[in-house]
């Protein structure tokens, strides 16, 4: 089984989104991960890194609060596209919680 380097879990009504990665093995890898994190922050999302250093949580808006009205199938599709543009083909997207959303399968 081919494991992707990054795992994206999208936000839900009462849960922030998360992006996970393996802990960096050296300073160069840590710098690369930080640059990817900054690229997501630059999009206007609110992001906060995990203390463990293995990813970050995020919300669609810059204020860190979840607005369930924003969490539409269109948002999910555009968020996946945005994350794939930044994290590339090594991004796995967990959509198991969205099977009932039209167009998310």
Secondary structure, 3 states (H helix, E strand, C coil): CCCCCEEEECCECCECEEEEECCCCCHHHHHHHHHHHHHHHHCCCEEEECCCCCEEEEECCCCCCCCHHHCCHHHHHHHHHHHHHHHHHHEEEECHHHCCCCCCC
